[in-house]
Amino acid sequence: MKKPYRILHVFGRLDRGGAETMVMNLYRNIDRSKIQFDFLIHTKDECAYSKEIQSLGGRIINIPKYTGTNHKTYTRLWNDFFKKNKEYKIVHGHVRSTAAIYLDIANKYGRTTISHSHNTSSGTGFSAIAKNLLQYRVKYVADYFFACSAQAGEWLFGKHVQQKSNFHIIKNAIDMNKFKYDHDRRLAIRDKMSLNGRFVVGTVGRLTQQKNPYFIIDVVKELVKINKDAVFIWVGTGELAADIKTKVNEHQLENNIMFLGAISEVEDILLAMDVFILPSLWEGLGIVVVEAQASQLKCLVSEKVPNEAVISANVQKVHLKDGPKRWAHLINEHSLTVDSRTKEQTIDDAYDIQTNVVWLSNFYERIWP
Protein backbone atom coordinates (compact mmCIF):
# COMPACT_ATOMS: atom_id res chain seq x y z
CA MET A 1 0.00 0.00 0.00
CA LYS A 2 1.31 3.42 -0.97
CA LYS A 3 2.37 5.56 1.97
CA PRO A 4 0.57 8.91 2.37
CA TYR A 5 2.25 12.15 1.40
CA ARG A 6 3.40 13.86 4.60
CA ILE A 7 2.96 17.65 4.52
CA LEU A 8 4.98 19.65 7.06
CA HIS A 9 2.98 22.51 8.59
CA VAL A 10 5.02 25.09 10.52
CA PHE A 11 3.35 26.89 13.45
CA GLY A 12 4.38 28.78 16.56
CA ARG A 13 1.98 26.85 18.79
CA LEU A 14 -1.04 24.60 18.29
CA ASP A 15 -3.65 26.49 20.30
CA ARG A 16 -7.20 27.38 19.26
CA GLY A 17 -6.37 30.38 17.09
CA GLY A 18 -7.85 31.09 13.67
CA ALA A 19 -4.98 29.66 11.61
CA GLU A 20 -4.66 26.55 13.74
CA THR A 21 -8.42 25.97 13.71
CA MET A 22 -8.53 26.33 9.93
CA VAL A 23 -5.76 23.75 9.40
CA MET A 24 -7.31 21.36 11.92
CA ASN A 25 -10.65 21.58 10.10
CA LEU A 26 -8.86 20.53 6.92
CA TYR A 27 -6.87 17.83 8.70
CA ARG A 28 -9.95 16.18 10.24
CA ASN A 29 -11.66 15.94 6.86
CA ILE A 30 -8.81 15.16 4.46
CA ASP A 31 -8.23 11.57 3.31
CA ARG A 32 -5.38 10.73 5.68
CA SER A 33 -4.64 7.47 3.87
CA LYS A 34 -3.39 9.68 1.02
CA ILE A 35 -2.24 12.89 2.76
CA GLN A 36 -0.96 13.23 6.32
CA PHE A 37 -0.16 16.43 8.20
CA ASP A 38 2.83 16.73 10.52
CA PHE A 39 3.48 19.85 12.59
CA LEU A 40 6.73 21.58 13.47
CA ILE A 41 6.11 24.04 16.31
CA HIS A 42 8.24 26.57 18.15
CA THR A 43 7.56 25.33 21.69
CA LYS A 44 7.94 22.21 23.82
CA ASP A 45 4.56 22.81 25.47
CA GLU A 46 1.67 20.46 24.97
CA CYS A 47 -0.86 22.61 23.14
CA ALA A 48 -4.63 22.49 22.71
CA TYR A 49 -4.52 20.39 19.54
CA SER A 50 -1.49 18.19 20.38
CA LYS A 51 -3.37 15.07 21.50
CA GLU A 52 -5.89 15.24 18.67
CA ILE A 53 -3.12 15.55 16.07
CA GLN A 54 -1.38 12.48 17.45
CA SER A 55 -4.68 10.56 17.49
CA LEU A 56 -5.10 11.35 13.78
CA GLY A 57 -1.66 9.99 12.97
CA GLY A 58 0.20 13.28 12.86
CA ARG A 59 3.66 13.88 14.25
CA ILE A 60 4.69 16.92 16.29
CA ILE A 61 8.27 18.18 16.01
CA ASN A 62 9.63 20.83 18.38
CA ILE A 63 12.13 23.58 17.69
CA PRO A 64 13.15 26.57 19.86
CA LYS A 65 11.44 29.90 19.28
CA TYR A 66 13.47 32.33 17.17
CA THR A 67 14.86 35.17 19.29
CA GLY A 68 17.38 36.79 16.97
CA THR A 69 20.25 36.01 19.30
CA ASN A 70 19.87 32.30 18.47
CA HIS A 71 19.98 32.84 14.69
CA LYS A 72 22.90 30.45 14.10
CA THR A 73 21.33 27.72 16.21
CA TYR A 74 17.93 28.22 14.57
CA THR A 75 19.29 27.93 11.03
CA ARG A 76 21.49 24.96 11.97
CA LEU A 77 18.49 23.10 13.40
CA TRP A 78 16.50 23.67 10.22
CA ASN A 79 19.41 22.51 8.05
CA ASP A 80 19.81 19.38 10.17
CA PHE A 81 16.08 18.74 10.03
CA PHE A 82 15.85 18.74 6.23
CA LYS A 83 19.00 16.62 5.91
CA LYS A 84 17.51 13.94 8.16
CA ASN A 85 13.83 14.12 7.12
CA LYS A 86 13.71 13.67 3.38
CA GLU A 87 10.06 12.55 3.41
CA TYR A 88 8.83 16.15 3.68
CA LYS A 89 8.63 17.32 0.07
CA ILE A 90 6.18 20.15 0.81
CA VAL A 91 6.65 22.71 3.60
CA HIS A 92 3.55 24.78 4.39
CA GLY A 93 4.58 27.74 6.55
CA HIS A 94 2.13 29.54 8.82
CA VAL A 95 4.76 31.32 10.98
CA ARG A 96 5.36 34.40 8.85
CA SER A 97 8.01 36.18 10.94
CA THR A 98 10.71 33.57 10.26
CA ALA A 99 9.24 32.10 7.07
CA ALA A 100 11.93 33.75 4.95
CA ILE A 101 14.51 31.81 6.99
CA TYR A 102 13.05 28.30 7.16
CA LEU A 103 11.44 28.32 3.70
CA ASP A 104 14.71 29.51 2.17
CA ILE A 105 16.51 26.59 3.83
CA ALA A 106 13.75 24.23 2.63
CA ASN A 107 14.27 25.49 -0.92
CA LYS A 108 17.99 24.76 -0.62
CA TYR A 109 17.15 21.11 0.02
CA GLY A 110 14.78 20.93 -2.94
CA ARG A 111 11.51 21.19 -1.02
CA THR A 112 8.41 22.88 -2.44
CA THR A 113 7.43 25.79 -0.20
CA ILE A 114 4.17 27.56 0.67
CA SER A 115 3.88 30.75 2.73
CA HIS A 116 0.40 31.25 4.19
CA SER A 117 -0.78 34.68 5.36
CA HIS A 118 -3.45 34.64 8.06
CA ASN A 119 -3.35 38.27 9.16
CA THR A 120 -3.17 41.93 8.12
CA SER A 121 -0.94 43.36 10.86
CA SER A 122 1.83 42.45 13.28
CA GLY A 123 0.45 44.80 15.91
CA THR A 124 2.45 47.62 17.45
CA GLY A 125 5.71 48.10 19.34
CA PHE A 126 9.25 46.83 18.88
CA SER A 127 8.17 43.20 18.45
CA ALA A 128 5.93 44.16 15.52
CA ILE A 129 8.75 46.12 13.86
CA ALA A 130 11.10 43.15 14.21
CA LYS A 131 8.51 40.77 12.75
CA ASN A 132 7.84 43.06 9.80
CA LEU A 133 11.56 43.26 9.02
CA LEU A 134 12.00 39.51 9.27
CA GLN A 135 9.00 38.64 7.12
CA TYR A 136 9.68 41.15 4.33
CA ARG A 137 11.78 38.75 2.27
CA VAL A 138 9.25 35.91 2.20
CA LYS A 139 7.64 37.31 -0.96
CA TYR A 140 10.88 36.48 -2.77
CA VAL A 141 11.41 33.06 -1.18
CA ALA A 142 8.26 30.90 -1.27
CA ASP A 143 7.18 28.91 -4.31
CA TYR A 144 3.49 29.47 -3.59
CA PHE A 145 1.56 32.13 -1.68
CA PHE A 146 -1.66 31.40 0.23
CA ALA A 147 -3.86 33.86 2.12
CA CYS A 148 -7.18 33.74 3.95
CA SER A 149 -8.31 36.98 2.27
CA ALA A 150 -7.19 39.44 -0.39
CA GLN A 151 -6.12 41.92 2.31
CA ALA A 152 -4.03 39.29 4.09
CA GLY A 153 -2.33 38.41 0.82
CA GLU A 154 -1.52 41.98 -0.13
CA TRP A 155 -0.27 42.81 3.36
CA LEU A 156 2.35 40.05 3.45
CA PHE A 157 3.17 39.50 -0.21
CA GLY A 158 2.63 42.91 -1.83
CA LYS A 159 -0.24 44.66 -3.61
CA HIS A 160 0.37 42.89 -6.93
CA VAL A 161 0.29 39.36 -5.54
CA GLN A 162 -3.26 38.71 -6.74
CA GLN A 163 -2.01 38.94 -10.31
CA LYS A 164 0.43 36.06 -9.79
CA SER A 165 -0.47 32.53 -10.88
CA ASN A 166 1.13 31.06 -7.75
CA PHE A 167 -1.15 33.00 -5.38
CA HIS A 168 -4.30 31.39 -3.98
CA ILE A 169 -6.93 32.56 -1.51
CA ILE A 170 -7.76 29.63 0.75
CA LYS A 171 -11.08 30.06 2.48
CA ASN A 172 -11.04 29.49 6.24
CA ALA A 173 -13.49 26.66 5.78
CA ILE A 174 -15.55 25.02 8.52
CA ASP A 175 -17.77 21.99 8.96
CA MET A 176 -21.12 23.70 8.40
CA ASN A 177 -23.09 20.80 9.90
CA LYS A 178 -21.16 21.08 13.16
CA PHE A 179 -22.33 24.68 13.64
CA LYS A 180 -25.86 24.28 12.24
CA TYR A 181 -28.54 25.91 14.39
CA ASP A 182 -30.47 23.50 16.61
CA HIS A 183 -33.18 25.15 18.72
CA ASP A 184 -33.69 22.27 21.15
CA ARG A 185 -29.96 21.96 21.75
CA ARG A 186 -29.74 25.71 22.28
CA LEU A 187 -32.39 25.57 25.01
CA ALA A 188 -30.63 22.65 26.70
CA ILE A 189 -27.26 24.43 26.69
CA ARG A 190 -28.73 27.68 28.01
CA ASP A 191 -30.50 25.75 30.76
CA LYS A 192 -27.28 23.95 31.71
CA MET A 193 -25.41 27.28 31.85
CA SER A 194 -28.22 29.00 33.81
CA LEU A 195 -28.80 31.48 30.98
CA ASN A 196 -32.58 31.20 30.70
CA GLY A 197 -34.16 34.64 30.44
CA ARG A 198 -30.80 36.30 29.80
CA PHE A 199 -29.73 38.29 26.74
CA VAL A 200 -26.48 36.53 25.86
CA VAL A 201 -23.75 38.36 23.96
CA GLY A 202 -20.30 36.93 23.41
CA THR A 203 -17.04 36.63 21.55
CA VAL A 204 -14.45 33.96 20.78
CA GLY A 205 -10.78 34.76 20.40
CA ARG A 206 -7.42 35.14 22.05
CA LEU A 207 -7.18 37.71 24.82
CA THR A 208 -4.68 39.83 22.92
CA GLN A 209 -4.39 43.38 21.62
CA GLN A 210 -5.68 42.32 18.20
CA LYS A 211 -9.12 41.37 19.56
CA ASN A 212 -9.56 44.77 21.26
CA PRO A 213 -10.52 43.37 24.69
CA TYR A 214 -10.59 46.67 26.59
CA PHE A 215 -13.08 48.03 24.07
CA ILE A 216 -15.22 44.95 24.74
CA ILE A 217 -15.20 45.70 28.47
CA ASP A 218 -16.39 49.25 27.74
CA VAL A 219 -19.15 47.90 25.47
CA VAL A 220 -20.38 45.52 28.17
CA LYS A 221 -20.28 48.35 30.72
CA GLU A 222 -22.63 50.38 28.49
CA LEU A 223 -24.80 47.39 27.60
CA VAL A 224 -25.67 46.45 31.18
CA LYS A 225 -26.81 50.03 31.78
CA ILE A 226 -29.57 49.62 29.20
CA ASN A 227 -30.33 45.91 29.58
CA LYS A 228 -30.28 44.39 33.07
CA ASP A 229 -30.66 40.89 31.58
CA ALA A 230 -27.47 41.14 29.51
CA VAL A 231 -24.61 38.74 30.14
CA PHE A 232 -21.37 38.44 28.18
CA ILE A 233 -19.59 35.15 27.43
CA TRP A 234 -15.87 35.36 26.68
CA VAL A 235 -14.18 32.31 25.12
CA GLY A 236 -10.40 32.28 24.83
CA THR A 237 -7.13 32.76 26.66
CA GLY A 238 -4.09 34.92 26.07
CA GLU A 239 -1.36 37.08 27.53
CA LEU A 240 -3.80 39.82 28.56
CA ALA A 241 -6.14 37.49 30.47
CA ALA A 242 -5.06 38.48 33.99
CA ASP A 243 -5.15 42.21 33.27
CA ILE A 244 -8.54 41.96 31.55
CA LYS A 245 -10.05 40.14 34.53
CA THR A 246 -8.64 42.84 36.82
CA LYS A 247 -10.30 45.53 34.67
CA VAL A 248 -13.59 43.63 34.76
CA ASN A 249 -13.47 43.59 38.56
CA GLU A 250 -12.57 47.30 38.69
CA HIS A 251 -15.69 48.06 36.63
CA GLN A 252 -17.75 45.72 38.86
CA LEU A 253 -18.73 43.60 35.86
CA GLU A 254 -17.75 40.22 37.33
CA ASN A 255 -21.44 39.21 37.51
CA ASN A 256 -22.02 40.23 33.89
CA ILE A 257 -19.03 38.58 32.18
CA MET A 258 -18.34 34.84 32.09
CA PHE A 259 -14.78 33.77 31.20
CA LEU A 260 -14.79 30.23 29.79
CA GLY A 261 -11.14 30.00 28.75
CA ALA A 262 -10.08 27.88 25.76
CA ILE A 263 -12.74 25.24 25.08
CA SER A 264 -13.25 22.71 22.31
CA GLU A 265 -17.07 22.95 22.10
CA VAL A 266 -17.23 26.44 20.58
CA GLU A 267 -20.31 25.42 18.58
CA ASP A 268 -22.28 24.88 21.81
CA ILE A 269 -21.39 28.32 23.16
CA LEU A 270 -22.36 29.97 19.87
CA LEU A 271 -25.74 28.23 20.11
CA ALA A 272 -26.22 29.71 23.57
CA MET A 273 -25.54 33.27 22.37
CA ASP A 274 -28.03 35.79 21.00
CA VAL A 275 -25.44 38.15 19.49
CA PHE A 276 -21.79 37.64 18.57
CA ILE A 277 -19.31 40.53 18.43
CA LEU A 278 -15.77 40.87 17.05
CA PRO A 279 -14.46 44.46 17.40
CA SER A 280 -10.95 43.54 16.21
CA LEU A 281 -8.23 46.10 15.51
CA TRP A 282 -7.14 43.92 12.58
CA GLU A 283 -8.08 40.54 11.10
CA GLY A 284 -6.77 38.27 8.38
CA LEU A 285 -10.28 36.91 8.01
CA GLY A 286 -11.95 36.03 11.31
CA ILE A 287 -12.95 32.36 11.00
CA VAL A 288 -15.07 32.59 14.14
CA VAL A 289 -17.36 35.06 12.32
CA VAL A 290 -17.95 32.37 9.70
CA GLU A 291 -18.71 29.87 12.47
CA ALA A 292 -21.15 32.31 14.10
CA GLN A 293 -22.98 32.84 10.82
CA ALA A 294 -23.25 29.09 10.26
CA SER A 295 -25.01 29.04 13.64
CA GLN A 296 -27.44 31.74 12.39
CA LEU A 297 -26.12 34.28 14.92
CA LYS A 298 -26.47 38.02 14.56
CA CYS A 299 -22.95 39.42 14.33
CA LEU A 300 -21.55 42.89 14.94
CA VAL A 301 -17.97 43.21 13.70
CA SER A 302 -15.52 46.05 13.23
CA GLU A 303 -14.68 47.55 9.86
CA LYS A 304 -11.32 45.74 10.12
CA VAL A 305 -12.93 42.36 9.45
CA PRO A 306 -12.47 41.58 5.71
CA ASN A 307 -15.53 41.42 3.48
CA GLU A 308 -14.68 37.79 2.66
CA ALA A 309 -15.85 36.87 6.18
CA VAL A 310 -19.34 38.22 5.49
CA ILE A 311 -21.14 35.20 4.04
CA SER A 312 -24.73 35.93 5.10
CA ALA A 313 -27.11 38.80 5.83
CA ASN A 314 -26.54 38.38 9.58
CA VAL A 315 -23.41 40.53 9.77
CA GLN A 316 -23.39 44.24 10.57
CA LYS A 317 -20.14 46.17 10.28
CA VAL A 318 -19.71 48.95 12.83
CA HIS A 319 -16.83 51.42 12.97
CA LEU A 320 -14.74 51.33 16.11
CA LYS A 321 -14.71 55.13 16.17
CA ASP A 322 -18.48 55.04 16.80
CA GLY A 323 -17.55 54.10 20.36
CA PRO A 324 -18.71 51.59 23.00
CA LYS A 325 -22.05 53.32 23.65
CA ARG A 326 -23.10 53.07 20.00
CA TRP A 327 -22.00 49.43 19.88
CA ALA A 328 -24.00 48.67 23.03
CA HIS A 329 -27.18 50.21 21.60
CA LEU A 330 -26.82 48.33 18.31
CA ILE A 331 -26.28 45.07 20.18
CA ASN A 332 -29.31 45.71 22.38
CA GLU A 333 -31.54 46.24 19.33
CA HIS A 334 -31.17 42.51 18.68
CA SER A 335 -32.55 41.65 22.12
CA LEU A 336 -35.99 42.28 20.62
CA THR A 337 -35.46 39.94 17.65
CA VAL A 338 -33.83 36.81 19.08
CA ASP A 339 -36.57 34.58 17.62
CA SER A 340 -35.50 35.56 14.10
CA ARG A 341 -32.56 33.18 14.52
CA THR A 342 -34.83 30.27 13.60
CA LYS A 343 -35.21 31.75 10.10
CA GLU A 344 -32.33 30.11 8.28
CA GLN A 345 -30.03 32.41 6.32
CA THR A 346 -28.30 31.39 3.10
CA ILE A 347 -24.61 30.69 3.71
CA ASP A 348 -21.91 30.87 1.03
CA ASP A 349 -20.88 27.23 0.44
CA ALA A 350 -17.38 28.37 -0.55
CA TYR A 351 -16.66 28.12 3.17
CA ASP A 352 -17.82 24.51 3.40
CA ILE A 353 -14.95 22.28 4.50
CA GLN A 354 -15.52 19.55 1.91
CA THR A 355 -15.14 21.98 -1.01
CA ASN A 356 -11.83 23.18 0.38
CA VAL A 357 -10.50 19.73 1.26
CA VAL A 358 -10.95 18.57 -2.34
CA TRP A 359 -9.14 21.64 -3.68
CA LEU A 360 -6.22 21.42 -1.25
CA SER A 361 -5.79 17.66 -1.72
CA ASN A 362 -5.61 18.10 -5.48
CA PHE A 363 -3.16 20.99 -5.06
CA TYR A 364 -0.78 19.03 -2.81
CA GLU A 365 -0.86 16.05 -5.18
CA ARG A 366 -0.24 18.27 -8.20
CA ILE A 367 2.84 20.00 -6.76
CA TRP A 368 4.34 16.92 -5.07
CA PRO A 369 7.83 16.57 -6.60
Stockholm file with secondary structure:
# STOCKHOLM 1.0

chainA/1-369         MKKPYRILHVFGRLDRGGAETMVMNLYRNIDRSKIQFDFLIHTKDECAYSKEIQSLGGRIINIPKYTGTNHKTYTRLWNDFFKKNKEYKIVHGHVRSTAAIYLDIANKYGRTTISHSHNTSSGTGFSAIAKNLLQYRVKYVADYFFACSAQAGEWLFGKHVQQKSNFHIIKNAIDMNKFKYDHDRRLAIRDKMSLNGRFVVGTVGRLTQQKNPYFIIDVVKELVKINKDAVFIWVGTGELAADIKTKVNEHQLENNIMFLGAISEVEDILLAMDVFILPSLWEGLGIVVVEAQASQLKCLVSEKVPNEAVISANVQKVHLKDGPKRWAHLINEHSLTVDSRTKEQTIDDAYDIQTNVVWLSNFYERIWP
#=GR chainA/1-369 SS CCCCEEEEEEESCCSSSHHHHHHHHHHHHSCTTTEEEEEEESCSSCCTTHHHHHHTTCCEEECCCCCSTTHHHHHHHHHHHHHHCTTCCEEEECCCTTHHHHHHHHHHTTCEEEEEECCSCCCSSHHHHHHHHHHGGGGGTCSEEEESSHHHHHHHHCTTGGGSTTEEECCCCBCHHHHCCCHHHHHHHHHHTTCTTCEEEEEESCSSGGGCHHHHHHHHHHHHHHCTTEEEEEECCCTTHHHHHHHHHHTTCTTTEEEEESCSCHHHHHHHCSEEEECCSCCSCCHHHHHHHHTTCEEEEETTSCGGGCCSTTEEEECGGGHHHHHHHHHHHGGGCGGGGGSCCCCCGGGBHHHHHHHHHHHHHHHCC
#=GC SS_cons         CCCCEEEEEEESCCSSSHHHHHHHHHHHHSCTTTEEEEEEESCSSCCTTHHHHHHTTCCEEECCCCCSTTHHHHHHHHHHHHHHCTTCCEEEECCCTTHHHHHHHHHHTTCEEEEEECCSCCCSSHHHHHHHHHHGGGGGTCSEEEESSHHHHHHHHCTTGGGSTTEEECCCCBCHHHHCCCHHHHHHHHHHTTCTTCEEEEEESCSSGGGCHHHHHHHHHHHHHHCTTEEEEEECCCTTHHHHHHHHHHTTCTTTEEEEESCSCHHHHHHHCSEEEECCSCCSCCHHHHHHHHTTCEEEEETTSCGGGCCSTTEEEECGGGHHHHHHHHHHHGGGCGGGGGSCCCCCGGGBHHHHHHHHHHHHHHHCC
//
